[in-house]
Amino acid sequence: MVVVQGVTHRYPGRRKVPPRTAVASLDLHVPEGGFVVLTGPNGGGKSTLFRILSGLQRPSEGRVRVAGVDLFQEPAQARRAMGVVFQKPALDPHLTVRENWIVHGELYGMGRRLIRERLDESLSWSDLGGRLDDRVGTLSGGLARQAELVKAMLHHPRLLLMDEPTTGLDPGSREAFLTTLVSLRRDRGVTLFMTSHLFSEAEAASAVAILHQGRLLALETPDRLRSALGETMLVIHTDDRPGLAASLREEGAGVTVTERGGAFLVSGVPEPAVLMEKLWARHGKSIRDLAIKRPSLEDCFIHLTRSSTFEESDPENPS
């Protein structure tokens, strides 16, 4: 559904601001019917790539194809195949929910009868049935996001692009929104591409793309990303970093250590329980806590961006 080939985008420099490469030599394929979540840190290139995919920004280099057509050579045909939910609200808060949807449908050349049919269809999967004549500005954050999603789906796009669509939602509204996305994919075959800085939102995806400093570090299923760190990992808080680092160094090159929030995250250990007992015996007085956990997607991201092995790093500074 989406094919990104060799895309690079550079922002030119200006006074006191040097030139910056936001996306570098990026190749990315999103299969039809897939659900890809693009995640990574702020400033990693997610928003730039989203602007390129939605046709708002022409890349410095490379090609983008959407639904089989070149996005920048045949923009009208490509855009007709996609619906877009932006990070910032794109509904008029002074118009009613119904009025916003009618305006959007008419911009796509849809007649009033077809718009009514599509709205009746949308009410079957949204919670907006009793709020159609309310001004958008009076809706809760969760309902306003649902209204954005209905608008984006009104013309039956094959691809739904979303830029951090759950920003500002409470946990309950966020979960309901993600559940709706999964239903749209399952019931209508819609291809989903969503940027997010919340790794938990990637759990329902068919693939997770990790973008860091403009480069694609990984594109894998959530399970395969986690499996790269093994079934379990150790989390250690200690008052003796050099001593613990020296002990971990003895475990060999297979042990990978990262740091987050003052804790050592240790992966690649064949027998974590055995290592835990050994470290406790040696450093029990300086260890504040020691635990075994299953790797999360956030752990995978930290591993990909900041991992080091003690064979290649300074044991005094293992991060």
Rosetta blueprint (number, residue, H / E / L):
1 M L
2 V E
3 V E
4 V E
5 Q E
6 G E
7 V E
8 T E
9 H E
10 R E
11 Y E
12 P L
13 G L
14 R E
15 R L
16 K L
17 V E
18 P L
19 P L
20 R E
21 T E
22 A E
23 V E
24 A E
25 S E
26 L E
27 D E
28 L E
29 H E
30 V E
31 P L
32 E L
33 G L
34 G L
35 F E
36 V E
37 V E
38 L E
39 T E
40 G L
41 P L
42 N L
43 G L
44 G L
45 G L
46 K H
47 S H
48 T H
49 L H
50 F H
51 R H
52 I H
53 L H
54 S L
55 G L
56 L L
57 Q L
58 R L
59 P L
60 S L
61 E E
62 G E
63 R E
64 V E
65 R E
66 V E
67 A L
68 G L
69 V E
70 D E
71 L L
72 F L
73 Q L
74 E L
75 P H
76 A H
77 Q H
78 A H
79 R H
80 R H
81 A L
82 M E
83 G E
84 V E
85 V E
86 F L
87 Q L
88 K L
89 P L
90 A L
91 L L
92 D L
93 P L
94 H L
95 L L
96 T E
97 V H
98 R H
99 E H
100 N H
101 W H
102 I H
103 V H
104 H H
105 G H
106 E H
107 L H
108 Y L
109 G L
110 M L
111 G L
112 R H
113 R H
114 L H
115 I H
116 R H
117 E H
118 R H
119 L H
120 D H
121 E H
122 S H
123 L L
124 S L
125 W L
126 S L
127 D L
128 L L
129 G L
130 G L
131 R L
132 L L
133 D L
134 D L
135 R E
136 V H
137 G H
138 T H
139 L L
140 S L
141 G H
142 G H
143 L H
144 A H
145 R H
146 Q H
147 A H
148 E H
149 L H
150 V H
151 K H
152 A H
153 M H
154 L L
155 H L
156 H L
157 P L
158 R L
159 L E
160 L E
161 L E
162 M E
163 D E
164 E L
165 P L
166 T L
167 T L
168 G L
169 L L
170 D L
171 P H
172 G H
173 S H
174 R H
175 E H
176 A H
177 F H
178 L H
179 T H
180 T H
181 L H
182 V H
183 S H
184 L H
185 R H
186 R H
187 D H
188 R H
189 G L
190 V L
191 T E
192 L E
193 F E
194 M E
195 T E
196 S E
197 H L
198 L L
199 F H
200 S H
201 E H
202 A H
203 E L
204 A L
205 A L
206 S L
207 A E
208 V E
209 A E
210 I E
211 L E
212 H E
213 Q L
214 G L
215 R E
216 L E
217 L E
218 A E
219 L E
220 E E
221 T L
222 P H
223 D H
224 R H
225 L H
226 R H
227 S H
228 A L
229 L L
230 G L
231 E L
232 T L
233 M E
234 L E
235 V E
236 I E
237 H E
238 T E
239 D L
240 D L
241 R H
242 P H
243 G H
244 L H
245 A H
246 A H
247 S H
248 L H
249 R H
250 E L
251 E L
252 G L
253 A L
254 G L
255 V L
256 T E
257 V E
258 T E
259 E E
260 R E
261 G L
262 G L
263 A E
264 F E
265 L E
266 V E
267 S E
268 G L
269 V L
270 P L
271 E L
272 P H
273 A H
274 V H
275 L H
276 M H
277 E H
278 K H
279 L H
280 W H
281 A H
282 R H
283 H H
284 G L
285 K L
286 S L
287 I E
288 R E
289 D E
290 L E
291 A E
292 I E
293 K E
294 R L
295 P L
296 S L
297 L H
298 E H
299 D H
300 C H
301 F H
302 I H
303 H H
304 L H
305 T H
306 R H
307 S L
308 S E
309 T E
310 F L
311 E L
312 E L
313 S L
314 D L
315 P L
316 E L
317 N L
318 P L
319 S L
